[in-house]
């Protein structure tokens, strides 16, 4: 390998976001025996924290306790959480003879490729956590993915799951945990499992 080539790693799922939603997803994936790598976020710096406009019935102390439990679980299970690693470039790579879904041609045999400062990550699925819907749409446009009338079908066809994302109102802690469980179940069952 020449000095300019980055090492490549392969995993089942890359989770973007190392906060509560990302750790909840990684824990659920681990519980299902699904390998994952958690990276801090997209781009070169951490996104600004989102403030909830919705009152969360879980107190800040309970949120802190849950986050502490998730950190403990991640450490005890040796989950691959890369706090200072950012996905700087993201692309969908079609399999042999296939085109990337959502770009005009059918075919679900694609992989995700993430370039980070530490190397290249290849994954079958990706979980995007805690970013606003408009940022998610820009992210998909940047990949050349067109969202049709059935957004969920398009996302599922490219192996993209969303956790902790909403329009104007941020999801509650309980909703984030529910979404993480659903993603764990769907990912463990394959791309065609219900999300």
C-alpha positions in Angstrom: 0.0 0.0 0.0 1.4 3.4 -0.9 1.6 6.2 1.6 -1.4 8.0 0.1 -3.8 5.0 0.4 -5.9 4.7 3.4 -6.6 1.3 5.1 -10.1 -0.1 4.5 -12.3 -1.7 7.1 -15.5 -3.5 6.5 -18.5 -3.7 9.0 -22.2 -4.3 8.8 -23.3 -0.9 10.0 -21.8 2.6 10.4 -23.5 4.7 13.0 -23.1 8.4 12.5 -23.3 10.2 15.9 -21.7 9.2 19.1 -24.3 10.8 21.4 -27.2 9.1 23.2 -29.0 8.1 19.9 -25.8 6.6 18.4 -24.9 4.7 21.5 -28.4 3.4 21.9 -28.3 2.1 18.3 -24.9 0.5 18.7 -26.1 -1.2 21.9 -29.1 -2.6 20.1 -27.0 -3.8 17.2 -24.6 -5.5 19.5 -27.5 -7.2 21.3 -28.5 -8.6 17.9 -25.0 -9.7 17.1 -24.6 -7.0 14.3 -21.1 -5.5 14.0 -21.0 -1.7 13.9 -18.6 1.2 14.0 -19.8 4.5 15.6 -18.2 7.7 14.3 -18.6 11.2 15.8 -20.4 12.8 12.9 -20.3 14.0 9.3 -17.8 16.6 8.2 -14.8 17.9 10.1 -16.4 19.1 13.3 -19.1 18.1 15.6 -22.6 19.5 14.8 -24.1 21.9 17.3 -26.2 20.2 19.9 -29.9 20.3 19.2 -32.2 21.7 21.8 -35.5 20.0 22.4 -38.6 22.2 21.9 -40.7 19.3 23.2 -40.9 18.7 26.9 -39.3 15.3 27.6 -40.9 13.3 30.4 -37.4 11.9 31.2 -35.5 14.2 33.5 -32.0 15.4 32.7 -30.7 13.2 35.5 -32.4 10.2 33.9 -30.9 11.1 30.5 -27.5 11.4 32.2 -27.9 8.0 33.8 -29.0 6.4 30.5 -26.0 7.9 28.7 -23.7 6.6 31.5 -25.3 3.1 31.2 -24.8 3.2 27.4 -21.1 4.3 27.8 -20.7 1.4 30.3 -22.3 -1.1 27.9 -20.2 0.1 25.0 -17.0 -0.3 27.1 -17.9 -3.7 28.5 -18.8 -5.1 25.1 -15.8 -3.4 23.4 -18.1 -1.6 21.0 -16.2 0.3 18.3 -16.9 3.9 19.2 -14.6 6.4 17.5 -15.3 9.7 19.2 -12.8 11.8 17.3 -13.5 10.3 13.9 -15.7 12.1 11.3 -17.0 10.8 8.0 -15.5 13.4 5.7 -16.7 11.9 2.4 -19.6 9.5 2.0 -20.6 7.7 -1.1 -22.8 4.7 -2.2 -20.9 2.1 -4.2 -23.0 -0.1 -6.4 -22.3 -3.8 -6.5 -21.3 -5.6 -9.7 -23.7 -4.8 -12.5 -25.9 -2.7 -10.2 -26.8 1.0 -10.0 -27.3 2.9 -6.7 -31.0 2.9 -5.8 -32.7 6.3 -5.8 -30.5 7.5 -8.6 -32.8 6.5 -11.4 -32.0 2.8 -11.8 -33.2 -0.1 -9.6 -30.9 -2.3 -7.6 -30.3 -2.7 -3.9 -26.9 -4.3 -4.0 -24.8 -1.3 -2.9 -22.4 -0.6 0.0 -21.7 2.6 1.8 -18.1 4.0 1.7 -16.9 6.5 4.3 -13.6 8.3 4.1 -12.3 9.3 7.5 -8.9 10.7 8.7 -8.1 7.1 9.9 -9.1 5.2 6.7 -12.0 4.0 4.7 -15.0 2.3 6.2 -17.3 0.0 4.1 -20.7 -0.9 5.4 -24.0 -2.5 4.2 -26.1 -0.1 6.2 -25.8 3.3 7.9 -27.7 4.9 10.8 -27.8 8.7 10.8 -28.6 10.1 14.2 -29.7 13.4 15.6 -29.5 15.8 12.6 -32.3 17.9 11.3 -34.4 16.7 8.4 -33.2 19.4 6.1 -29.6 18.3 6.7 -30.5 14.7 6.0 -32.1 15.8 2.7 -29.0 17.8 1.7 -26.9 14.7 2.6 -29.0 12.5 0.3 -29.0 15.1 -2.5 -25.2 15.2 -2.3 -25.2 11.4 -2.9 -27.5 11.9 -5.9 -30.4 10.1 -4.2 -33.8 11.3 -5.1 -36.5 11.0 -2.5 -39.8 10.0 -4.1 -43.3 9.9 -2.6 -42.3 7.0 -0.3 -39.3 8.3 1.6 -39.1 5.3 3.9 -38.9 2.9 0.9 -36.1 4.9 -0.7 -34.1 5.0 2.6 -34.6 1.3 3.1 -33.5 0.5 -0.4 -30.1 2.1 0.2 -29.7 0.8 3.7 -30.1 4.1 5.5 -31.9 4.3 8.9 -32.7 7.4 10.9 -32.8 7.8 14.7 -33.4 10.9 16.8 -34.5 12.9 13.8 -37.6 15.0 13.4 -38.9 18.1 11.8 -39.3 21.1 14.2 -39.8 19.1 17.4 -36.9 16.9 18.8 -37.9 13.4 19.7 -38.1 12.4 23.4 -35.5 10.2 25.0 -38.1 7.3 25.1 -38.8 7.8 21.4 -35.0 7.7 20.6 -34.7 4.4 22.5 -37.8 3.0 20.7 -36.3 4.0 17.3 -32.9 2.5 18.3 -34.7 -0.8 19.1 -36.6 -0.7 15.7 -33.3 -0.1 13.8 -31.6 -2.9 15.7 -34.4 -5.3 14.8 -34.5 -4.1 11.1 -30.8 -4.3 10.6 -30.5 -7.7 12.3 -33.3 -8.9 9.9 -31.7 -7.5 6.8 -32.6 -4.5 4.7 -36.0 -5.7 3.9 -37.1 -6.0 7.5 -39.7 -3.5 8.7 -38.1 -0.3 10.1 
